[in-house]
């Protein structure tokens, strides 16, 4: 059959894990992701030989995996005088005879070395391509001798659609800047764009000016030194250097009575 209506009545059971997996991979992406549910697969070493992964959800090449509580796996002891990297992975397996699919947490042992340890190899083939085994790396477990170091998360957390929508919501505000410049600030996510409405300069200053005007809160740059370029029809060019507290330092000059415009953008915190 080349065309199949998945979410439709067919008279007999016809929806399989491949169908749901392909659908979910099309929605969230074909890779491996943790979701913002439960404890988001946070992990600790309950002792030197046991990693404990807390509750959460993951999507492996479209396959949804749910951890209802803390799940543990065994870490082999290290070797004195040698370093080693182990990997804790979420392993998908499919019995090619019965078609039964399962998932479990497995610790892959790295190779001990006196130099810089490397991560052990893991199964990277995609379930979407029909592989029988796929590993989603969760944590690197560094060992220095018999001492276990800090766990290193290796997975991406997929944000819900609501957060994505909120990050794209646009807001704007107008304020009067130095030299009576009327400026419109527009924010989408963390990106702020400033556009000056043509307005005549109310004063003439050369050199450097610490302006009294302050960029409104919520539109200030994340770090000091955002630059807003101002020009006027008299040929003068001014730069506004904006700090993270919203304060403006004007460098250059703005000829009185000339119409001026500005443009610039920066990231907020």
C-alpha positions as CSV (number, residue, x, y, z in Angstrom):
1,X,0.0,0.0,0.0
2,X,1.5,3.4,-1.0
3,X,-1.2,5.6,0.6
4,X,-2.5,5.0,4.1
5,X,-4.9,7.0,6.2
6,X,-3.3,6.7,9.6
7,X,-5.9,8.5,11.7
8,X,-8.9,6.8,10.0
9,X,-11.0,3.7,10.6
10,X,-9.7,0.8,8.6
11,X,-11.8,-2.1,9.9
12,X,-8.8,-3.8,11.5
13,X,-5.9,-2.5,13.7
14,X,-3.4,-0.8,11.4
15,X,-1.5,1.9,13.3
16,X,1.9,0.9,14.5
17,X,4.9,2.5,16.3
18,X,6.5,3.4,13.0
19,X,3.4,5.5,12.1
20,X,3.4,7.3,15.4
21,X,7.2,7.6,15.5
22,X,7.2,9.2,12.0
23,X,4.4,11.6,13.0
24,X,6.2,12.7,16.2
25,X,9.5,13.1,14.5
26,X,7.9,15.3,12.0
27,X,6.6,17.5,14.8
28,X,9.5,17.7,17.2
29,X,12.4,16.9,14.9
30,X,14.2,13.6,13.9
31,X,16.8,13.8,16.7
32,X,16.9,12.9,20.4
33,X,15.3,15.3,22.9
34,X,14.2,15.5,26.6
35,X,10.9,17.2,27.3
36,X,10.2,19.7,30.0
37,X,8.2,17.2,32.1
38,X,8.8,15.5,35.4
39,X,12.4,16.2,36.6
40,X,13.7,16.5,33.0
41,X,15.9,13.3,33.4
42,X,18.1,15.0,36.0
43,X,20.7,12.6,37.4
44,X,23.0,12.1,40.3
45,X,25.5,9.5,41.4
46,X,23.8,7.8,44.4
47,X,27.1,6.1,45.1
48,X,30.4,5.5,43.2
49,X,28.9,2.7,41.2
50,X,25.3,3.8,40.6
51,X,23.8,6.6,38.5
52,X,20.3,7.5,39.3
53,X,18.2,9.2,36.5
54,X,15.0,10.9,37.7
55,X,11.6,11.1,36.0
56,X,10.9,12.7,32.7
57,X,10.2,12.2,29.1
58,X,12.3,11.8,26.0
59,X,11.7,11.5,22.3
60,X,14.2,9.3,20.4
61,X,13.8,9.6,16.6
62,X,10.1,10.1,17.2
63,X,9.7,7.3,19.8
64,X,8.3,8.6,23.1
65,X,9.9,7.2,26.3
66,X,8.4,8.0,29.7
67,X,10.4,7.6,33.0
68,X,7.8,7.5,35.8
69,X,10.4,7.6,38.7
70,X,14.1,7.3,39.4
71,X,15.9,4.6,37.3
72,X,19.4,3.4,38.2
73,X,22.2,1.8,36.3
74,X,25.5,0.4,37.3
75,X,28.9,2.1,36.8
76,X,32.0,-0.1,36.9
77,X,34.7,1.0,39.4
78,X,37.6,3.1,38.0
79,X,41.3,2.1,38.0
80,X,43.8,3.8,40.2
81,X,46.1,6.1,38.2
82,X,43.9,6.1,35.1
83,X,41.1,8.2,33.8
84,X,37.9,7.0,32.0
85,X,34.8,8.4,30.4
86,X,31.6,6.3,30.6
87,X,28.3,7.2,28.9
88,X,24.9,6.8,30.4
89,X,22.5,6.3,27.4
90,X,18.8,5.7,26.9
91,X,18.9,2.6,24.7
92,X,16.1,1.7,22.2
93,X,16.1,-1.9,21.0
94,X,13.9,-3.8,18.7
95,X,13.7,-7.6,18.5
96,X,13.9,-8.2,14.8
97,X,12.1,-11.6,15.2
98,X,9.1,-10.5,17.3
99,X,9.1,-6.8,16.5
100,X,8.9,-6.0,20.3
101,X,10.5,-2.6,21.1
102,X,12.0,-1.7,24.5
103,X,14.0,1.0,26.1
104,X,16.4,1.0,29.1
105,X,19.2,3.0,30.6
106,X,22.6,1.5,29.9
107,X,26.1,2.6,31.0
108,X,28.7,2.2,28.3
109,X,32.2,1.7,29.7
110,X,35.0,3.9,28.2
111,X,38.7,2.9,27.8
112,X,41.0,3.6,30.8
113,X,44.0,5.8,29.9
114,X,46.7,7.9,31.6
115,X,46.0,10.6,29.0
116,X,42.8,12.4,28.0
117,X,39.9,9.9,28.0
118,X,37.5,9.6,25.1
119,X,33.8,8.8,25.2
120,X,33.0,5.3,24.2
121,X,31.2,4.6,20.9
122,X,27.4,4.4,20.9
123,X,24.8,3.5,18.4
124,X,23.9,6.5,16.3
125,X,21.7,5.0,13.5
126,X,18.2,6.4,13.3
127,X,15.1,4.4,14.3
128,X,13.4,6.1,11.4
129,X,15.8,4.2,9.1
130,X,14.9,0.9,10.7
131,X,17.9,0.3,13.0
132,X,17.3,-2.3,15.8
133,X,19.4,-0.4,18.4
134,X,19.7,3.4,19.0
135,X,21.4,5.2,21.9
136,X,20.4,8.6,23.2
137,X,23.4,9.9,25.2
138,X,22.3,11.3,28.6
139,X,25.4,11.9,30.7
140,X,29.1,11.6,30.5
141,X,30.5,10.0,33.7
142,X,34.1,11.1,34.2
143,X,36.3,8.9,36.4
144,X,39.7,9.8,37.7
145,X,41.0,6.7,39.4
146,X,38.2,5.5,41.6
147,X,36.7,9.0,42.0
148,X,33.7,9.9,40.0
149,X,33.6,13.5,38.8
150,X,30.6,15.7,38.0
151,X,28.1,14.3,35.6
152,X,28.0,16.1,32.2
153,X,24.5,16.4,30.6
154,X,24.7,15.6,26.8
155,X,21.0,15.9,25.8
156,X,18.9,18.9,24.5
157,X,15.7,19.9,26.3
158,X,13.0,20.6,23.8
159,X,10.9,23.7,24.9
160,X,7.1,23.5,24.6
161,X,5.4,25.3,21.8
162,X,4.0,27.9,24.2
163,X,7.6,29.0,25.1
164,X,8.5,29.2,21.4
165,X,5.3,31.3,20.7
166,X,6.1,33.6,23.7
167,X,9.7,34.1,22.4
168,X,8.3,35.3,19.1
169,X,5.8,37.7,20.5
170,X,6.5,41.3,19.5
171,X,6.4,44.3,21.8
172,X,7.4,47.9,21.2
173,X,7.8,51.2,23.1
174,X,8.6,54.7,22.1
175,X,10.9,57.1,24.0
176,X,12.6,60.4,23.5
177,X,16.4,60.0,23.4
178,X,19.2,62.5,23.4
179,X,18.8,65.6,21.2
180,X,15.0,65.0,21.3
181,X,15.3,62.0,19.0
182,X,12.0,60.1,18.9
183,X,13.0,56.4,18.9
184,X,10.8,53.3,18.5
185,X,12.1,50.2,20.1
186,X,10.7,46.9,18.9
187,X,11.4,43.6,20.6
188,X,11.0,40.0,19.3
189,X,12.3,37.5,21.8
190,X,15.6,38.8,22.9
191,X,16.2,40.9,19.8
192,X,15.7,44.6,20.1
193,X,15.6,46.8,17.0
194,X,15.8,50.6,17.3
195,X,14.4,52.9,14.6
196,X,14.5,56.7,14.9
197,X,11.6,58.7,13.6
198,X,12.9,61.8,11.6
199,X,13.0,64.6,14.1
200,X,14.9,67.9,14.4
201,X,17.8,68.0,16.8
202,X,17.2,70.3,19.8
203,X,20.8,71.0,20.7
204,X,24.3,71.0,19.4
205,X,27.1,69.1,21.3
206,X,30.5,67.9,20.2
207,X,32.6,65.3,21.8
208,X,31.2,62.9,24.4
209,X,27.9,63.4,26.3
210,X,26.6,61.4,29.2
211,X,22.9,61.5,28.3
212,X,20.2,61.9,31.0
213,X,17.8,59.8,28.9
214,X,17.7,56.0,29.7
215,X,16.6,53.1,27.5
216,X,13.4,51.7,29.0
217,X,13.6,48.5,31.1
218,X,12.9,45.4,29.1
219,X,14.7,46.8,26.1
220,X,18.2,47.3,27.5
221,X,21.1,45.3,26.1
222,X,22.4,42.2,27.9
223,X,26.0,43.6,28.0
224,X,27.6,47.0,27.9
225,X,28.5,48.6,24.6
226,X,25.4,48.2,22.3
227,X,25.8,50.8,19.5
228,X,23.1,52.9,17.9
229,X,24.1,54.9,14.8
230,X,22.6,58.3,14.3
231,X,22.9,60.5,11.2
232,X,21.3,63.7,10.1
233,X,20.8,65.6,6.8
234,X,23.6,67.9,7.8
235,X,26.1,65.1,7.4
236,X,27.0,64.7,11.0
237,X,27.1,61.2,12.5
238,X,26.7,60.3,16.1
239,X,27.0,57.0,17.9
240,X,25.1,56.1,21.0
241,X,26.8,53.6,23.3
242,X,24.2,51.9,25.5
243,X,25.1,50.0,28.7
244,X,23.2,47.2,30.3
245,X,21.5,49.6,32.8
246,X,20.1,51.6,29.9
247,X,22.4,54.6,30.2
248,X,23.5,56.2,27.0
249,X,26.9,57.8,26.1
250,X,26.7,60.0,22.9
251,X,29.8,60.4,20.9
252,X,30.0,62.8,18.0
253,X,27.6,65.7,17.4
254,X,24.1,66.5,16.2
255,X,23.6,69.8,14.5
256,X,20.7,71.8,15.9
257,X,17.7,71.9,13.7
258,X,18.8,69.2,11.4
259,X,16.5,66.2,11.0
260,X,18.1,63.0,12.3
261,X,17.4,59.3,12.1
262,X,18.9,56.2,13.9
263,X,19.2,52.5,13.5
264,X,20.7,49.6,15.5
265,X,19.9,46.4,17.2
266,X,21.1,44.3,20.2
267,X,20.2,41.3,22.4
268,X,18.5,41.8,25.8
269,X,19.2,39.7,28.8
